[in-house]
């Protein structure tokens, strides 16, 4: 039944993806909502709140009449009050369903705020009706044009990593592991774009790695602006495979994740002797990442029709998907996806 999800919990929405990119950049992040969306972001979709790294995130606290009448001046006044007490490099306004429904003019709102503030203001026009990866893409689209120093030139020992936010990874701590891995490979400076200076220095990267489809548009922007080549690469698959060389041999395999991660795992499975491999995802569907056996999922029932049977010997995906497949009798391998299950521990 279209729109009916009985087994799988809701995925992280687009405003959470935008907030994940903005986290820790020393900006004032205003979630344009009545309080609920900001609570979900801080309470469920952002594990770095428990790591000690600070980020200034506020709810606009929209009341019914504020939303109905579009009282943007009140939001700007609250933002100015926050800016008076916080030494921030910029301010960001992140959209939610309420401003989406009433047709908030983010461009006008941004200009109103910039007239009152001495710092740049960006707006991320998320709606709360798309998945987290759309929010990541939109946040990058706002940040790079605003802060990337076009006078920068590539440096041989510098690499960038796009899309490495907790929502896209198996485990939140993988961000630090990615940086460590690249340093061990010989890169002296790794731009994870989790600090505002990384955006300013984006032109220094000699190469950008794209961890998820949500980072592709940003990678293309940086290529057009600085000539920086990019490659899609997912990190940490050894942990997912658990070192079992015979896991895939001779089996029909279904892999469920975002496209970059699923494609990387599919390559591992094929090299390990899988009979055939199918990849599937509910998330961003990018044609250039399509491979043989790639399936775009829209509904929970799409997964059930595909895999709630014995069509596959092995399914690789977040363990939360397993509950939707009561008639699958094969082997199930957990391939965590934080935007799906919100699990912090390994």
Secondary structure as UniProt FT lines:
FT   TURN            2..3
FT   HELIX           14..22
FT   TURN            23..24
FT   STRAND          27..31
FT   HELIX           36..43
FT   HELIX           47..50
FT   TURN            51..52
FT   STRAND          56..59
FT   HELIX           64..69
FT   HELIX           72..85
FT   STRAND          90..94
FT   HELIX           97..102
FT   HELIX           106..116
FT   STRAND          120..124
FT   HELIX           132..147
FT   TURN            150..151
FT   TURN            156..157
FT   STRAND          158..162
FT   HELIX           166..168
FT   TURN            172..173
FT   HELIX           174..184
FT   TURN            185..186
FT   STRAND          189..191
FT   HELIX           196..200
FT   HELIX           202..204
FT   STRAND          207..210
FT   HELIX           213..215
FT   HELIX           216..226
FT   STRAND          229..232
FT   HELIX           237..241
FT   TURN            242..243
FT   TURN            245..246
FT   TURN            249..250
FT   STRAND          252..256
FT   HELIX           259..271
FT   TURN            272..273
FT   STRAND          276..281
FT   HELIX           287..289
FT   TURN            292..293
FT   STRAND          294..296
FT   HELIX           300..307
FT   STRAND          314..317
FT   HELIX           319..324
FT   TURN            326..327
FT   STRAND          331..334
FT   HELIX           338..341
//
